[in-house]
Amino acid sequence: MSSPDPQVRAARNPSSPPASPSPSPAVRGPVVAVTGAATGIGALLTERLAASEEIRQVVAIDERRGECAEAEWHILDVRDPAIAEKLRGADVVVHLALDLDLGSDAAARTAYNVRGTQTVLTAAAAAGVHRVVLCTSAMVYGALPDNELPLSEDAELRATAEATGVADLLEIERLARRAPRAHPGLNVTVVRPALLVGGTDTALTRYFESPRLLVVADSRPAWQFCHVDDLCTALEYAVLEKVEGELAVGCDGWLEQEEVEELSGIRRMELPSAVALGAAARLHRIGLTPSPAGDLAYTMYPWVVSGSRLHSAGWRPRWTNEEVLAELLEEVSGRHTVAGRRLGRKDATAAGAAGATVALLGAAAVVRRARKARRRI
């Protein structure tokens, strides 16, 4: 996924000569193309695959060149049909060129994500690629009060289009199901990570930037995380065909809301459902917060996944939920968010002084200031 940009931590010796771009005849593994390879998860995966003795060659595709010198780079937009020529000779394509930025225009984001996926699937089939790996999110299962704990990979996708980016992910899932019928011989694997952490910026990671953790009355939160490093190893399993189909990936088990509060040291603020959802909807409608009310469901009800297919193939997460939460809290330290809206220092000070009235209701002051400003014009 091309946005956001976690720091690539793979170490390389700068004194070593750059590797030849031509594949070594001694390596009989697959040639793998990665879209969105310059940033984010794509950059991490490109580095990992390029260093693997099981991979013959990595073809990196993005709108700008990334840092991995061992990959063969092609600079173009994934919506360009010319990508088919760049995929010739590849055995597997991992499509990670997705725009999931909270600040993106929703229509433009959808156009990029859906058209890009359509083009990559069609181009891969035309180029003779036999496997495409797509990455969506466990959010596609939906966050619902009657969800099982945990959900199996085969559970029905019951998400709605009301949360940020989920409509795009559901459409990508639909394209994944259709592709093998439209292009016989093309296999599609879909990887669905839990709440992703490691240089990411989403409505759900911003939940932990608030001065109080909003808890909706009578809800049943259950928190499961996925570190970007574990996502990369799961994607590598899919690339090497150690596992296929629909794959859920995340830390083992989950954390209850009380455990999250104890580990984070952040106290809760409990609101009635009508108040929380109504305030979130109004603030998003007038453009003061990037998150629609639908994002709140993922903090109210469980969407924990089992990851049984990856486990059966021998994959195990290196990170625990407790460890990922600790890293997330370190990443967001010093940031201040109310109702999904990141605040400056002055606003954050006012929000902190508001005590138990922060979270969604704290944004009411922002609404009042905006209205007063409009009246003065």
N, C-alpha and C positions, 0 to 999 in steps of 0.2 A: 504494500500500500504506500503510495507516494507521499502521503501526508498523514501524521506529522513526521518529524525527522529525528528519531533516536540516534544517539552517538554510536557510530560503528566501533565496536570494541575489539574486533579481530586485530591481533598484533602482527605486523609484518616487519621484517628486517630491512630498513631503508638502504643498507649497504649492499644487499643482494641484487644481482642483475635482474631486470624484469624477465618474467617467463615469456617464452615464445608463444604467440597467439595460436599457432597451429597445434592441433591435438597430438599428444604423444601416442605412437602406435602401440606402446606397451600397456596403455590403459584401455580397457574394453568396455567401460561403463557408458552411460548415455551422454549424449550432447543435450544440454538443458538450456533453454532460453528463459530469461526472467524479465518480465515487463515491470516498469516502475523500479528499475534496478539502481538508480542513483541515490535514492533517499529511503528513509524509514525501514520498514521490514524488508523491502526489496534489496536495499544495500546490505543489510545484515545477512540475508540469505545468499546473495551473490558472493560475498566474501567467504561464507561457509562452504558453499559448493565448490568454489574455485580452489579451496584448500583441501578438498576431499580427494583421496586416492580412488574413490569409487566413481568419480565423475570425469568423463573424458574431456569435456570442454563446456564452458559457460558462455552463452551469448547474452549480452546485457543490452536491454532496450529501454530508452527513456528519452525525454526531451532535452536532456543535457547529460554530459558525460559525468560519471561518478568516479570514485577513487580507486576502484579495484582494477589494478593494472593487468591482472592475469586474465580478465574477461575480454571477449571480443565485443566492442561497443558499436551500437547502431543508434544514431540520434534521430528520432522521429516520434510523432504523436501516434498513440496506439489506435486511434480512429482512422489512420491513413491506410487504405487498402494495400499500399506498397509494403506493409509489414509482412505480407505473405512471402515475398522474396527473401526477407531477412530470416524467416523461420525455416527455410529449406535446409535440410540436413539435420534439423533438431529432432530429437526423439520425444522430448517432453517440454511443454511450456508451462511455466508458473506465472499466472497473471495476477500481478499485485499493483498495477497502475490504477488505483482507485482514489478518488477525492472524497475524503471523509472529514474535511475541515469544517468546524462549526461556523466559521466566518464566510463560507462559500455561499453564493447565491444558489438557492435550492434547485431552481430549474436548470441552471448551468451545470450544477453538480450531477443531477440525474442524467442530463444529456451526455456528459462525459463518461459516467460510470456504465450506463447501459449500452450506449453506442460503442464504447471501447470494448466491452465484453463481447458484444455481438461480432465486432470486427475480428477480434483475436480468435474466437472460436471458428469463424468461417475461414480465416487465413490459415489457421493451424490445419484444418481439414484439407484445404487446397495444397498446402505444402507437404502433406504426407506425414504430419506429426501424429503419433498414435495416442498420446495422452496429454490432456490439459488439466492442470490443477488450479482451482479457483479458491479464493479465500473470502468468506462472508463473516458471519458472527453467530454465536449461539443465541443472539437476540432474536433470530428468525423463529425460534420456538415460541416466542412470546413469554411475557411475565404474567402469570395468571394464578389466582388463588388456589385452583385445583391441580396445579402442576405436581407431578410426582417428584420426589427427591431421591435420587437424581433422575433426570430424563434420559431415556435411551436415544441413540442416534436415529432410530426409526420413528420416534415420536412425531406426531403431526405438527407441521409448521403453522402455529396459530397466531403469530404476530400480526398486528395491524400496521397500517402505514402511518400511524400517528406519532411515532418516535423519530428522532433525527436519523436520516439515512436508511432507515429500515425498509422503506418502500423500494429503494434502489437494490438493497440486498435481497429482498424477496423476488424482484425481477431477475436478478442474476441467478438465483436458485432456479427459477422457471426456465431460463435459458440453458442452464446446466442439464436439466431433465430432458429438454427437447433436443439438445445437440446430438446425442448418439443416434436418435431416430432420423434427424435431418442429415447427418453425416455418418453413415455406417462405417464402422472401423475406428471411429474416434471415441476413446474412453475419457470420461470426465470424473475427476475426484473433487469433492468440495470439502474444505476444511473450515470448521466453525469454532473459533476460539471463544472462550468465556471473556469476562471483562479484561481487556488487554491493558497491560501496564509495562512501561519501559520506554519513556520518551513520548508517550501518547498524551493527547489532549482531547478529551471527549466530555460529553455531558455527565457521564458517570464518574470519570476521574475528578471532575470539578466538584462533585458532591463532597469530596474530602477536603476541599479548600474553604468550606464554609465554617463560620465560627461556632455553629451548632449543627449537628446531624439531624436533618429533618426526618421525622418518623411520622407517617400517616397513621392515624388511629385505626386499630383493628386490622392492620396489615401484617404480613408475615414475611419480612425480608430474609433472604439467605444469600450470602456473599461468596462467590467463587471467582478467583482471579486466574489470569493466564499471563505468564511473563513472556515477553517477546522472544527470549532465548528458547523457551520451550516450544513456542509456535514454530520457530525456525527448524528445530529438530523434528517436529511433527511433519512439516512440509518436506523435509529431506526424506523421511520415511515414505511419503507419497511419491516423491520423485523417483526413488529407487524401487518403487512398486512392491514395497514390503506390506502395504495395506492399500485398500482402494474403497471407493464408494463415498458415502457421507460420513465424515469423521468429526467428532467433537473433541476438543482439546482444552484442558485446563488443569489446575492443581487438583490433587486428590481431595475429595470431600468439600466442605464449605464451612463458613463462619456464621453463627447467628448474630443478630444485630447487637445483642448485649456483649458478645465477645469482641465485635468490632469497636464498640464504644470503650471497652476496657483496654484494648490494645492501643487504640489511637489516643486515648485520653481526652477525646472530644465528647462533650455532653450532648444529649439529645434535646430536640424541641419537638413536642408532639402536637399535631394539628388535626382537626377533623378532616375527613376526606374532601368534603364539599369545599371547605375553605382552601385547602392546599391546591386542589385541582383547579378551582375557579380562579385563584390568584395567578397560578402558573399560566393558565390560558389567556387571561387578560394582559399580563405583562408581555407575553410573546406576541399577542395580536397587535399591540401598539409598538412593537419593535424594541422593547427595552431589554429583553433577554433572548439569547439564541436558541434556547431549548423550549420546544412545545410541551404542552401538558402531558403528552404521551410518554415522554422520557421518565416521568415520575413512576410509572408502573414498574420500571426495572429496579426501583429502590423500594418498592412495596411488596412485591411477590417474587417467589423463587423462579429462577431459570437456570438451575444447576444441571450440569451434564455429566454423564458417567465416563465418557471416553473409552468405552469398553473395546471398541475395535482396535484402537491404537494399543491398548494394554494387551490385548490378545496377540498382537504382532510383536510384543516385546518392548514397546516404548514405555518410558516412565518419565514423569516430570521431574526436573531437578529442583524445582522451587516448590515451597509450601505456600498455602494461603497466607500464613502469618508472615513469612519472609517477603512475599510480594506486597502485602499491605504496608510493611515497614518501608520498603523501597518507594512505594507510592507516596507515603507521608513525607519522606525525605525530599522527593521531587517537587512536591507542591508547597513545601515550607516557604513561608514568606508571601505566598499568593493569597488573595482574599476574594472570595466569590459569594454572591448572594443571588439565589434563584438562577444560577447558571451564568450570571453576569459578573465578569471579573472587574473588581473595583480598584481604583487608584488609592494611594495612601490616605488621602483626605477622607474619601468615602469609607475606606476600611476602618479608620479610627471611629467614625460616627457609628458604623455598624457594630463595632465591638462594644461601644458604650451603650448600645441599645439592649444588651443582655439577652433576655429570653424572647425578645420581640424580633430578633433577626430571622434569618432564613427567608422564606417567601415573603412574610409580612414586612421584613426590613426593606424590601424594595419599594414599598409604598411611598417612602420619602422621595425616592427617585422619580416616581410618577408625579408626585405633587410638585416637585421642582420643575419638571418638564411642562406641566400645565401652566404654572405661573409664568414660565419663560414665554410660552405661546401667547398668553394674554397680554404680555408687555409689548409684543411685536405689533 
